[in-house]
Amino acid sequence: MNSDSNLPEDYPEGIYGSNKMATFSRDAVYAPLQLPRLYNLVQKLVGGGRDRAAFVRTHVVFRPDDKIVDAGCGTGGALEFLPPVKYLGFDPNAHYVRVARSRYGSRGEFLCGDANSPRVRELAQGADAFLSLGVLHHLTDQQIREILSLAQTCLRPGGRFIFYEPCFSANDHWVGRIFMRLDRGGNIKTDQAWRALISEYFATVEEYIRRPVYLFRYTIQALIGRDPRLR
């Protein structure tokens, strides 16, 4: 069995190496992406926003009066493909939030904080949709559960949790497997693991696998969770 619990059983460890390869100097290598301008440039170059936009436009319908909560909103890029809605984005990176406010402040509210921030928790209540688009694999398991718990409790009846993350699966493109191992986020899980985790919080889960995606040929798992489980 592979020593990395996030990888599928058939993942070829001998070719791609151990966890140490992916984590060596990860923080130092990716530190410049904390700068909003560079982050936006890289996202544009690799196509990070295009497939997210295509998925949301194809599979999610929003009404003009819907309240949308965007976890880890970054510089507010989701507003490029969202229709006019009541938008709340939050992110712990103050630089990202500052840029988001300057660009999209007229279209929504942006908070600097995480899922445990009292102001975030207060304003998120009564959401029609909760977005988590390429965010969770950057977090610890505890932080992931905090976001899922917030989504579970803030959605109104009929609300939806929109999940979009890279994943390891049995049919990954070999280039994608390499780059997912080297990704800035160190917590990419298997498709089965992501689905099982989301299913702990939502009774109904629709699944869409998209591959290969982006310049780096990632496998992307998109899920729509409904019917929050009672806690």
Beta strands, then each sheet from edge to edge (+ up, - down):
strand 1: 67-71
strand 2: 86-91
strand 3: 108-112
strand 4: 127-133
strand 5: 155-168
strand 6: 189-190
strand 7: 202-213
strand 8: 218-228
sheet 1: 3+ 2+ 1+ 4+ 5+ 6+
sheet 2: 3+ 2+ 1+ 4+ 5+ 8- 7+
end
